[in-house]
Amino acid sequence: MRLSLATAAGVLLGTNAQLAPASEPESKQTVEMAPLLIVSPRIRSSWLTTPAAVSVVESNDASAEKSFTLQGLLASVPGVFSQNQYNLAQGLRPSIRGFGARGNFGVRGVRVLVDGVPLTMPDGQTELDGLDLGLVERLEVLRGPSSVLYGNAAGGVLNIETRQPPATPYSFFDLSAGELGYQRARVETGGSVGDIGGLLAFNSTQSDGYRDHARAETNSLTGKLRWYSDYGRLRIGFNAIDNRAEDPGGLRASEVDADRGQAAPNNLRYDADETIRQQRLSAVWDGFATGSDEYQLRSYVGQREFGNRLPFTGGGQTTFDRLFAGIGGQYSHNNEWLGMAHKITAGFDVETQRDDRRRYDNLLGERGAETLKEDENADSSGIFVEDQIDLAQNWQATLGVRYDRVRLSVDDRFLSDGDDSGSRNLEDWNYSAGLSYQLDAHQSIYAKIGTSFETPTISELANPAGGGFNPSLQPSHALNRELGLKGEWQTLRYDLAVYSMKLDDELVAYSLPGQSGRNFYRNAGESHREGVEMSLSWQLADAWRLSGAYTYSRFRFDEYQLDGADYSDNSLAGIPQQSLFTEIAFEQNDYYARLNLRAFDSMYANDANTVEVAGYALTNLRAGKRFKAGGQLWEPYVGVDNLFDREYYDNVRINDANGRYFEPGPGRTVYAGLRVTF
C-alpha cells in the first residue's frame, strides 16, 4: 500500500514542466479557471500569493453527491482525513494535520465557520449536525495552526459558504433514495425584490444504516434574508434542526469476523442513541468604510437540547440544555507606509455558552436515578491584529498576533457526593509570520511560522474520578513551520506544502472499562508532526478534468509515559501515514460523470501501537444528466459508493479500553435521485 500510494502520487503530480498546460489552437474553446480568491485568512486575498496552505472545494465540482456528510467534499483536500460517515450518532470527525482525530464524536481542534459566523462553540467543540449540506456551495480549508486568526481550537479552519438569496427567483425539489434505507427530500425556494432577498430550505434525511441499531433521521429548516444598501450588506440567517440517531457502537475484532453488520451487544441492551433539537439565529453586517476600507460586525445566538443513552448503567444517560451566543467584529484599513502598501486587519471575538447538564443511570434504556446535576459555563474572548504588507513587486509578508482568554467553570448542584464546583482560567498569546515570493505570473513560493493553542472542551474536562473538572488536564500548544509552492494557470492549479510541527501536552482520548462510548482525556507530553501535502486540479480538455491529492504524514510522540509503559516514538493513533485521492470528471452537453479513488494507508487504534488497522481503497462513481422539459430543468442522477465492494472500517474508536475499536463500513451501495428546478 505505501509503495503504491507514493508511486501513484508521483505519477499524479509529476513535475511543473510536465503539468504546465500546452498551447491550444485558437479555434479550440477550452474551459478556463478563474483566479482563485480566498477569505479564510480573515480578508479577501489572492490564493496564489497568500503565504498559507489553503484548499478550496466548489460544490459545482461535486454534482450528484449523496450529501449525507461533508466527507465527499473534503476528500479532495490534502492533509484532511475524515472518519465516521455512517454513524450519525457520533457525527463526521474530520481532522486537519491530525487536529480533530482524538474526538469520539464531533469536531475537535478545528475552527468551523458558516458564512463567516462560528459554528464552533466557545469551548472549542463543533457539531456539524445543524448544517444543511444541500446549501453548501464552497469550502475553504486553512490547513495548519491558525490561532492568530481564530483563537482556541484553531489547528485548522473549515470555512463553509452556503447559498445566498438569488437575484432571480427559483424553486426546486430534490428527492433521492438508495440502499440501506437511505431517503432524502429537499425543498428550496428563493428570490429578491429590490434590495431585499430571501431563501427558505427544508431538508429531511433518513437512513437505516449498514449495521443493526443504526437508524438515523435528520430534519432541518434554514431561512435567510439579505439586504443591500449604499453602506453595506446585512445577512440574517436562521436554522432549526430535529435529529435522532441510534448508535451501533464499536466491535471487537472477533465480532467483526463473525458478523460485520451487528451492533455491540450492550448498545442494543441499553438502546444507545442521541436526540438533538437546536435553533440558531445569526446576523452579519459587511460595511464599507472610508476609501477602500472595510469592516464586519457579526453576532449569533442559539439554544440546544441534547440527550443520549450510552451502553452502561452508572450515569449512562446524559441531557443538557445549552444557551450560546457570540459577537465579533473586524476592520481592515489600507494605507501606504515607507513606500509599502499595508492592509491592517484588527478585530475581536466574544463568545459564551451555558449548559444545564444532568446524568442519570441507564436502566436498559429507561431513565434511572439522577447521578449528576451541574451548570457548566464557557466564556472566551480574543483580540487580534494582522498586517498584510506588499514589500516589493513580487514580495508579500503577513504578520499577526492574538491574545485569547478562556474561562471554563462548573457549579455542582448534586451535593450528595460532595461539592465538585470549580473553574479554570486559560489564556495565551499566539503569533504568525509569513513571506511569499511570486516566481512569475503563475507560480509563487512561501514560508510560514505560527503557533496555536487548544483548550479541552467542557466535556473533555470531565473528571474520570467523579464530578467536576479533571485537575491534571492542560491545554495543548503547537508551533508550525511550513514551506509551500503554488501554481495557477488558466487550466491548471497545484500546490505543495511541507511542514514540521512541535506540540506540547497533546490531548489524547481514552475510555474506562465498562464505559464504552464515553471518552476521557489526558496529556501526552511532547510530540511532533511532519508532513507533505500535494494537490492538483487540471482541466485536461473542454469536457475533462483531473484532480488529485496526496498526503504523507509522520506523527510521533517524543515524550509519553503511561502506567509504567513508554510510548515515546510511537505513532499517533487514528491517522494513516499516507492517503491518496484521484478523480477524473467528464461534463459535456449537460451529461456529467465522475469516478474517484480514495486510498488510505494503515493506522493504529491505540497509543501503544499494538492494534493496527489495515489500509483500504474505495472507488466511487457519480453520473447525471440535465435537460429541460415542460418549462422546468430536470436532473436525474445516480451514485455508487464503494464500487468494488471492499471491506473497510468507517470509524476507529481510539484507545477503547474494552477492545471495541472497530466500526465496519458498508459494501457497495447504490442511490439515485431527481432534482427539478422551476
N, C-alpha and C positions, 0 to 999 in steps of 0.2 A: 504493500500500500504506500509506504513512504517513498520508495523509488518511483512508483508510477505517478504519484502526485507531483513530485518535483519535476519529473520529465514532462508531464503534461503542462505544468506551469511554464517551463522553458519554451515549449512549442507554442503555447498560447501567447506569451508576452514577447518573446524573441528580442530583437534589438530595435532601437529607434529607427535606424535606417531601413530595416525590413518593413516596419509598420507605417512609415510615412506614406501618405496617400499619393498614388501616381497621378500624373496629369490626365485629365479627362478631355476627350474631344469636345469641341464647342457644341456639337449637335446633341450630345448626350446630357440629359437632365438628371442631376444627382441630388439626392436629399442631403441637405447641409445642416450641421449642428450650429445652433446659435451660441455665441459666447456665454459661458455659464456664470451666473451671478449667485451669490450666497448671502444668507442673512444670519446664520447661526453664530458667527463671531460678533453679534450684537449690532453690527452695522452692515448695510448692503455694500458688498465689495466684489471684486473680480476673483473668481475661483483660482485663476491661473497665477495671480501674484500674491495671494494670501498665504503667509507662512504658517500653514497648518494643514493637517490631513483631514480633508472634508470630502465626503461622498454624497452624491445626490441621486435619488431614485425618483423617476416620474411614473405616476400610475398609468399614463398612456402607454408606457412600455410594458405593462403587465396586464393586458386585456385578458378576460376570461378567468381571472383568479377566483378561487372559491371565496375569498375574503373571510376566512374563518379566523385567522390571526394575522399579525403583521409579518409572520415568518417568510411568506412568499416575496414580499417587497424587500426584506432585509437580507435575503440570501445572496444577493449580488454585491454586498458590501464587504470588502476585506476587513479582517480584524473583528468581525461580528460573528458570534456563534449563539444560536437560539435553540432552546430545548422546550419541551412540554407544549407542543401544538395541540394535542388531542385531549389532555386532561384539563378542562376549563375550570375545575375547582381549584387548581393551583395556578393557572394562568401561564401565558407565554413568559419565558425567562430569557430575554436577550442579554448578552454580555458583550462589552466592548473592551478588547485587550485584557480580558479576564475580569473586569469590573462587572459585577452582576451575576457571576457564576455561582456565588455562595448561597443565594437565597433558595429556600424551599418553595416559595411562591412569589409572584410579582417580580418587580424590577428593583434591583439594588445597585448603588454605585453609579447610576446613570441618570442624568437630569433629563426629564421628558417635558417638552413644551408642545402645546397645541395652539396654533395661530398666535404664537407669542406669549401665551398665558401658561404658567406652570401647571402641569398635571401632577408633578411630584409633590408630595406632602412636605410640610416644614421639617419633619424628622428624617427625610431622605428616602422614604418609601414611595413607590409608584405602582398603581394598579391600572392596567390597560383595558379593564372591563367596561369602562364608560365611553369608549371610542367607537363610533360608527365607522367601520372600515370602508364602507361604500362611499364615504365622503372624502377619503384621503386622496389628495392629488399629488403630493410631493413630500419626500422625506429628505432631510439633511442630517447626516451623521457626522458629528465632530468627534474624531477619534483621539483618545488620549486625555490626560488630566486637564481640566478646564475650570478649575475653581476660581481663577482670577476673573472669570466672566459670570459664573453661575453659582459659586459658593459650595455649600455642603453637597456631598454625593455627586460630584462632577468628575468622575473618572472618564466620562464621555458625555456627549449631549445628543439626544434624539429630538430633532425639531420637526414636528409634523404640521404640514399645511393642508387644510381642508377646503373644500369647495365653498366659494363665497356667492352671495346672491348675484345672479347674472343680469346683464342689461336686457337680454332678450328672454321673454317668458318661456318656460318649458315645464313639462311634467313627464314623468316616466314611472314605470313599474318594472321590477326585475325579480323574476321568480327562478329559483334553481332547486334541484333535488338530486340526490345520489345515494350511493350505498352507505351503510352504517346509519341509516335513518336520518341522513342529512336533508334538511329542508330550510330554505331561506326565502323570505319575502321582503322586498324593499319598495317603498313608495316615496317619491320625492317630487317636489314642485318648487318653483322659484321664479322670480321676476322683479322688475323695477318699474317705478312710476316717478318720473322726475329724478330727484336726487336721493330717493329712498328705495332701497331694495330689500327683499326678504327671501327666505328659504325655509322650507319645512321638510323634514325627512323622518320616516319611521322605518325601523328595521326589526325583524323578528327571525331568529335562527334557532333551530332545534337539531339535536343530534343524539342518537343512541350510543355512539361511541364504539370503538373497536372491542373493548373489554366489557365484561359484566360490570354492572353498577357504575356506568359511566355516562348516563344520560345527562344532557345539559340543555337549558333553554335560556336564551338571552333576548331581551326586548329593550329597545332604546328609541327615544324621541328627541330629535335635535331641531332647534329653531335658531335662525339668525336674522338680524336686522343690520343694515348698513346705511349710513347717511354721509353724503359728501357735502362739504361747504368750501368756501374760499379759504378757510383757515386750517382745514384738515379733514380727517375721516374718522367717523365713530363706528365701531363694530360692537354689537351686543350679541352674545350667544347664550343659549340655554340648552341643557342636556339633562335627561332623566333616564334612568335605567331600572330594570326589574329583572334580576337574574337568579337562577338556581342551577347548581351543578353537583352531581354526585361524584365522589372520589373513590376510584377503584384501588388506590394505594399502590405501594411497591411490592414486588415479589422477590423471593429468594431464587437463586439460580435453579435449584431443583424444581421449584414450582413453575418456572418458565419452561423447563424441559417437559414437564407433564402437561401443561396447558397454557399457552401464551395468552389466551383470551380471558383467563379467570381473574377475578378480583381477589385481593388479600382477604383471608377469612374474617379477620376482625373488622375490616371495613364493611363487610356485609352484615356482621352481627350487630355492629354499633350504628349502622346506617350513616356512614361518613358522608358528609356533604357540606355545602355552604349556600347561603342565600344573601343577596345584596340588593338594597334599594338605595339609590342616590339621586340627588338633584344638585345641579351646579349652574351658577349664573356668572357670566364674565362680561366685562366691558373694557374696551381698548380705544384710546384716542391717539391717533397718529397726527401730530400737528406740524405745521410749517411755521418756522420762526424767521428771524431777520436774515436776509440774504439766502444762502443755501443751507442754513442751519435747520435741524430737525429735532423733534422731541417726541416722546411717547409716554403716556400715562396708562397704567393697566390696573385692574382690580378683579377679584373674583371672590365668591362666597358659595358655600355648599354645605350639604348635610348628607351623611352616610349612615345607613343602618346595616349592620353586619351580624350574621350568626353562622356558626359552623358546629359540626359534630365530628370529633376526632375518634379514632378507633381504640379508645381505652376508657376506663371508668373515672378515675380521680381527676376532676377538673377537665373532663373530656368535651365539654360544651362551652363555647365562648360566644358572648354577644358584646357589641359595643355600639353606642350612638355617638357619632362624631360630628362636630361642627368645625368647619375650617374656612379660612379666609386669608386674603393677602392683597397687598398693594405694592406697586413698584413704578419706577419711572427712570427715564434716562434722557440726556440732552447731548446732541452731537454738534460741535462747533468747528467750523472750518476757518483756518487762518494761515498766514504765512509768516514765519519767524526765521531769521537768519538765512533767508533765501530758500527755505524749505517749506513745502506745504504740509500742514498738520491737520488731522481730523481727530479732535479730542472728544471722547465719549465718557461721560460720568453719569452714575446712576445709583439707585438704591433698591433694596428689596426688603419688605417686612411681611412676615407670614406667621400664622398662628393656627393651632389645632387643639381641640378639646375632646377627649374621649371619656365617655362613661362606660367603663369596661367591667364585665362580670363573667365569672366562671361558675359552672355547675358540674356535678357528676353526670356522666353519660350512662344511663341505665338502659343499655341495649337500644339506644335510640330515643328513649324517653328522658325528659329533664329530671335530674335528681336534686340533691341538696346544694345550696349555694356554697362555693368554696373560696370565692374571691370577689371583692367589690371595691373598686378604686377609681379615682379620677386621674387620668393621665394627660399631661399637657406638654406641648412642644411649641416653643416660640423661637423664631430665627429672624435675624436682621443682618444686613450686609450693605456695604458701600464699596464702590469700585470706580476706577478711572483707567482709561486706556487711551493711548496716543498712537495713531497710525501716521507715520512720517514718510514722505517721499524724499529720500535722502539725495537722490540724483535721478537721472533719466531712467535707469534700469534697476535702481535700488529702492527697496521699501522695508521699513522696520516697524514693528509694533512693540510697545512697552506697556505693561499693565500691572496694577496692584489692587488687592482687595482685602478688606477686613470683614470677618464674619463672627457673629456671636450666636450660639445656640443654647437655649436653656430647656432641659428636659426635667419634668418633675412628676411625682406621683403622690397623691393624697389617699392613703389607705383608709377605707371605710368599713373594712371587715376586721374588726379588732379582737375577735375571739382567740386568734393565734398570735396576738401582738401587733404593734404598730410598725408597719414597714414603710411609712412615708419617707420621702427623701427627694433630693434634686441633684442635678448635675449641670454645671455651667461650663461650656466648652467654647473656646474662641481660638481664632487662628488668623494669621496673615499669609497671603499667598501672592506669588508674582509670576509673571511670564515675560519672555523676551523672544522675539522672532525676527529673522532677517531673510529677505527674499531678493534674489537677483534674477532678472529676466535675461536669459541667454540670447534669445532672439524674439521675434514676434510671436512664436508659437510655444516656446519652452521656458521654464524657469526652474531654479533650484532654491531650496530654502533650508534654514536651520532654526530650531526652536528649542527652548528650555522652559520648563514650567513646573509648578508644584500644585498639589491638591490635597484636600483633607476630606475625611468621610467619618461622620459620627455613626454609631449604631442607631438604628431606628428604635422607637419605643418598644416594639415587640421583641426586637433583638436584645434589648437590655433586660429582658425577663431573667429573674434570678433562679438558676436551677435548684438552689437550696430552699426556695419558698417564694413569698411575695416580695414586692419592691424591686429595686434595680440590682443588677449584678455589679457589686462594687469593684471588681477587678477588671471589667471590660473598658478598654480605652479606644479612642478614635484612631483611625489609621491615617498615615501620611505618605505621599508619593512624590518623587522627583523624576520627571520625564525629560529625556534628551532625545532629540529627533533630527534626522536629515531626510529631505524629500526631494523628488524630481517630478515635474508635471509637464504634460504636453497637451496642446489643444489646436487642432486644425478644423477645417470645415467638415471633415468626415471621420475624424479620429480624436479620441481623448484617452489619455492614460495617466496613471500616477503610480509612483513608487515611494514608499516610506520605510525607513529603517529606524528603530528606536531602541532605547535601553532605559529601563525604569527601576528605581530602587524604592522599596516600600518598607515602612516601619509599622509594626503592630497590625499586620494583615488580619482582617476579620475572617474567621473560619467557622463554618457551621458544623454542628454535631447534634446527635439525638441521644436520649437515655433509653435504656432497656425498658420495654413495656409502654413507651410513649411514642410509638411510630407515628410520623406525621407532624410532630411538634419539634421544632428546632431550638437549640440554644447556641450561644456563640462564645468564642474565646479568641484571644490574640495569639499570633504565631511568631512573634519576634520580628526578625528581618527576612526579607525575601527580595528576589529580583525577577524582572521580566524583560526578555529581549525578543524582538520580532522583526519580520519583514512582511510588508503588505504590498500587493500589486493589483491593479485593476485596469481594465481595458474596455472601451466601447468603440466599435469600428463599424461605420456604415460601408459595408463591402460594395454594395451596389444600390440602385434606387430601391429595390424591394428587399434587400438582405442586410441584416445587422448581426454582428458577432459581439458578444460581451463575455467578460470573464473576470474572475478574481481569485487570487491565490494568497494564502496566509501561512507563514511559518512562525511558530511561537515556541519559545523555551522559557517556561515559568517554573522557578525553583525556589524552595525555602533555603535560606542561608543559615538561620539560627532558629531551631524549633525543637524543643524538648517537651515531652508529654508523658507523665506517669512512668518515668524511667526510660522511655524509648526516645531515641534520637532520630528525628525526621529531617535533619539537615541534609540538603542536596536532593531531597525527594521532589517530585513534580507536584504542582498544584493539581488537585482533583477537579474533575468536571470540565476540563478544557483539552481538546485534541491538539496535538502538536502541529498538524497540518490540515488545511482544508482547501478545497478547490470548487469553484463554481464556473461552469461554462454554459452558454446559451446561444443557439442560433435561432433567429427570428425572421419570419417572412411576412410581408404585407403588401398586397397589390390588388387593385380592382375590388377593394372592400373585403377581400379574403385575408385572413391572418392566421399564423400558426407559430408556436414557439416550442422548442424542445430543449430542455435543460438538464444538466447533471450536477448533483451536489454530492461531493465525496468528502469523507472525514476520516482522519487517522484515528488510531486507538487512543484511549484516555483512561485515567484511573478513577475509581469510585471512592477512594479513601485516601487520607493523608499518609497512611503507612505504605501506600502503593502496593498492597498485597492483592487487590482486586482490580484486574484490568478488563476494560470493556472494549470489545473488538470494534474496529472501524467498519465503515459501510459506505455504500454509494447508492443514491436514489436518482432515478430518471423520471422526469415529469413532462407531460405533453399538454398543450393548450391549443385550441383551434376555434375559429368562429367566422361568421360572415355578416356583413351589414348590407341591408338593402331597404329600399323604400317601397311601400305598398299601402294603398288606401290613405295616403297622406301622412302616414306615420313611418318612423325609422325603426326597422326591426333588426334585432341582433341575436340570433341563436348561437350558442357556444357550447363547447364540451371540454372537459378536462379529465386527465388520467394522472393520478398520483401513484408513485412507486410502480412505474410501468412494468418492470421486470419482476415484481412480487418478491423483493428482497426482505429478509428478516433483519430487524434492527431495533434499537431502543429509542423510543421517542423522548424519554427522560431518564436521568440517572439521579437518584437521591444520594447526595454526598454524605459520607461518614454516618450512614444509618447504623445504629447500634444493634439492630435486630437482623442485619444482613439483608434487609429488603431494599436493595439498591435499584432494582430494575422495573421500568415501566415499558413493556413492549409496544412498538408502533404497529399500525395496520399494514397488511399487504397491499396488493393492487386495489385501488378504489376508483370508481368512475362517478362523475357527476355531469349534469347538463343543465343549461339554463336558457332563459329567453328574456331579453330586455327590449321594451317597446317605449319609444320616446314620441310624445305628442307635440 
